[in-house]
Amino acid sequence: MPPVPYLGELAALGTAVLWTLSTLAWTSAGRYVRALPISFVRLVITLLMAVVYQMVVYGTPFPLEADERTWRLLGISGFMGFFVTDVCLFHAFLLIGPRIALLVLSLSPPLAAVISWVWLQDALTGWDWGALGLTLVGVLWVVYEQPDSSRSLHYIRPERYGLGLFLACCGAVGHALSLVLSKDGIGNYDSFSATYIRVLGAMGGYVILISLLRRWPEIGAAFRHRKAMKILTAGSLVGPFLGVAFSMTALRYVPAGVVAAILSTMPVLILPFVVLVYRERVSLRAVLGALLAVVGVASLMLNHRLG
């Protein structure tokens, strides 16, 4: 049992809020730099924050206290989450927008539930599966709406809407795998140090990809862009650093599928932000679909606590 009632659920909800804010930061930075530099730069910033934390708390710049299994599982989790998922999602943010991309990401609960059921025996009940199905219906209802073709928003490309949806779906798969791997590897390990290991696990993928694409000059230009760096630093603090640490805490106390379901509230949390910040026109269908997905999330949470 967690030391604080509902600690796992509260940590997951906190993660959803923090990741929503960081999503806005990545989308805003897209005005100045492209998706791959955004992905890599914010990971470097997160790594620096993790090193500072490790030095202050443990007196060493590396998480040497972790055993081999923890390193392996969290490292692979970081590769799937920080590299595969984020490369796909950051491109999706700039093709279909953060609202739709996050909605597609909420497909990760049923995927995480299936993976967790097979791998960790975190079996879910019939009610749970029904709630996950409700979330899926809400997502599909919104996705099938015609995209905004006015080109008034810098992050929506109607002619590449299909590619954006595909990338967001790949991100959802990577996110689900990352959650299950993190749950299996975290145990009682420090959440911030776990984030450190996950970041290291992703770094190799970025270095290889950037080298193959010969994008290092573009990466250097992103580091020199003051406005973009301010946005990326703020986004890195609330997202990959604090947000991921919150998610690691959540995974200690509740099944991975439940954590993923709570995180799927992000499509609703982001609605007022895209309206106020980006002046995006959000239809009634989009609002109702997002709310339907959240009803599925709430049903899953309630059944988990009462069961």
N, C-alpha and C positions, 0 to 999 in steps of 0.2 A: 504494500500500500504506500502511496506517496505521502511525504510528511505533511503536506497541505492538501485538503480536500480539493478534488478536481484539478490538481496541479498539472497533470498531463494535458487535459483539455484546455486549460487556461494558457499554457505554454504554446499549444498549437494555434490557438486564436491569436495570441500575441505575434506568433510567426506570420500569420496571414496579414495582419496589419502592417508589420514591418516590411514584408515582401511586396505588399501593394505600394507602399511609399517608394521602395527601391525601383519598382517597375516604372513608376513615373519618372524617376531620375534617369534610367536607361533610355527611355523614350525621348526625354528632353535632350539628352546628350546626342541623340541621333540627328539633331539639327546641325551638329558640328563635325562629328566623326562617324565612321561606319560601324557596323555591328561587331566585326571581329576585334577591332581595337578597343571597343567598349568592353567586350567580354574579357580581354586579356588585362587591360589596364586596371579595371576594378578588382581583378583577382590579385594583381601585384599589391594593390593598396590593402586588400584584406590580409594578405600574407604579412605585410609589415605590421599591421595591427596585432596579428596573432603572435608575432615574434616579441613585440613589446609586452603583451600579456604573459607569455611564457617566461620572460625574463623577470618580470615583477613578482609573479606567483611562485615560480619554481627555481629561479636563479640560473636558468640555462636557456639558450636560444632555441633548443630543439626538444620536442616531446619524447625524450628518451625513456620515460617511465612506462610507456605503452609496450605491451608484449607483441610478439610476431603476428598473432592472429588479429589483434586489434589494428595493427598497421595494414595488414592485407585487406581486411574487409572495409575499413574506412577509406583506404586508398582507392580501392575499386569504386566505392560509393562516390568519392569525390570526382573520379574520372567520369562516371555516368551522370552525376548531378551538375557539377561545375563546368564540365567540358561538353559532353554530348547534349545534355538538356539545354544548357545555356546558349551554346552556339546556335542551336536550332531555334530556341525561343527568341533570342535577341534579333535574329533575322526576321522572325515572324512579327515581332513588335513593329518593325519598320515596313511591313508589307500589309498586315491586316489590322494593326493597332493593338494596344495593350488590352483593351476590353475584350475583344474576340479571342486573342491569344490566351489570356488567362482563363477564359471560359472553356476553351479546348483543353487547357491544362487540368481542369477539374475532371477529365476522363481518367486521371491517374488513380482515383480511389478504387474503382472496380479492378483495374489492373493490379494495383498494390495488394488488394484483398486476395486475389487469385494467387499471386506470387507468394504472399505471406502464408496463405493457407497450405500451399504445397511445401514451402521451405521451412516455415517456423511453426506450423500447426496452429496458427492464429485463426481457427475456424470461425466463420461468421454464420449467423442464423438466417432463416428464410426472411425474416423481417429486415435484416441487414441488407440482403441482396435486393429486396424490393426497394429499399431506400436508395441504394446505389443505382438501381435502374431508373428511379425517378430523377436523380441527378443527371443521368445520361440523356433522358428525354428532354430536360430543360436545355441542355447544351445543344443538342441537335436542332431543336426548334429555333434557336437564335442563329446558329451557324447557317441554316438554310435561308435566312433573310438576305436580300440583295445588298451588297456592300455599297457604301457611299461613293458615288462616282463624280462628285463635284470637284475633287482634288483640292479642297480647301484645307485639308489636314496633311501635314508633312509625312505622316506615318501610315497612310492608306494608299495602296497601289492596286486599284481594281483589276488591272490586267494580269496581276500576279497573285490574285486572291487564292487560287487553288494551291499554288506553291506555298503560300503563307500558311494555309490550313494543314498541308502535309507536314511542314516543319514543326508546327505547333503540336501535331499528333506525335511526331517523333520525340518531341520534348516531353510529352506526357508519359511515354513509355520509359524514357530515361529517368524521369522523376520518380516513377513508381519503383523501378529497380533500385534507385538510389536510396529511397526510404527504407526498403526492406533490408538492404545491405547495412545501412546505418543502424537499424534496430538490432540486427544480429551482432554488430561489432561494437556498439557503444557500451553495453553493460553498465557498470558504475563509473566509467571513465569520465573525466572532466569534459564538459561540453565544448568549451572554448579550445581546449587542446585537440579534441576530436575534429573541430573545424579546421585547425592547423593541418592535421594529417590529410584531411579531405582536399584542402587547397593544394598541398604538395602532390597528391594523386592526380590532380587535373593539370598541373603545370606541364608535365611531359607531353600531354596531348596538344596543348597550345603551342609549345615550342616546335614540335614536329610540323603541325599544320601551318603555322606562320612561315616556317622555313621553306616548306614545299611550295607555298603560294608566293613566296618572296615578298612578304608584307612588312618586313622589319622597318623600312623607312616610314611606312604609314603608322606603325606603332610609335616610333619616335616622335612623329608629328603630333600624335594624340597627347603624348606626355607634355609637349610644349604648348599645347592649347590651354590657356589659363581658364577660360570660361568652362570648357568641357571638364577640366580636371577638378574644378570646384564642385561641379554637379556629381561627378563620378566618386569623389571622396565622400560626399554626404551619402550617396547611394550605397557605397561599400560599407559604411558604418552601420546603417540601419538594415541592410539586406544580408550580404554574405557573412558579416561578422556577428552582429547581434541576432539577426533573424535566424541564421543557421544554428547558432548556439541554443536559441529557444526551441528549435525543431528537434535538436538532439535530446533536450530535456523531455520534450513531449514523448519521444519514442521510447523512453525508459519505462513509461507508466501505462501506455495504451497501445493497442495493436496498430501496425503500420497502416492498415486500411482505414482505420478511424482517423489517424493523424492526417492522412491524405484527404479524407472527406472534409475535415474541418478547414484545411487549407483551401478547399474549393470554394469557400466563402469569398475569396478574393474578387471574383467577377462582380459581386454585389458591392463589396467595399470600394471598388474602383469607380463605380458609376458616378457618384457626385464629383469625383476628381476630374474625370474626362470632360464632364460638362462645364465645371468651373474653370479649370486650368486651360483646356484645349478648345473649349466651346464646341465640342462634338454634339451633334444632334442624336439623341438616344430615343429610339421608338418605344412605344408601349410594349410591343412584342419582345424587345430586348430586355426590358425591365422584368416582365412577367416570366420570361424564360430563365433569367438569372435567379429570380426569387424561387422558381420551381426547383432549381438545382439546390438552393439553400434549404428548402423544405426537406429535401432528401437528406441533406447533411444533418439537419436538426433531428430527424427521425432516427438516423443512425446513432447519433450521440445519446439520445434518450434511451434507446434500446440497450446500448452498451452499458449505461450506468445502472439501469433497472434490472438488467439480466444478471 
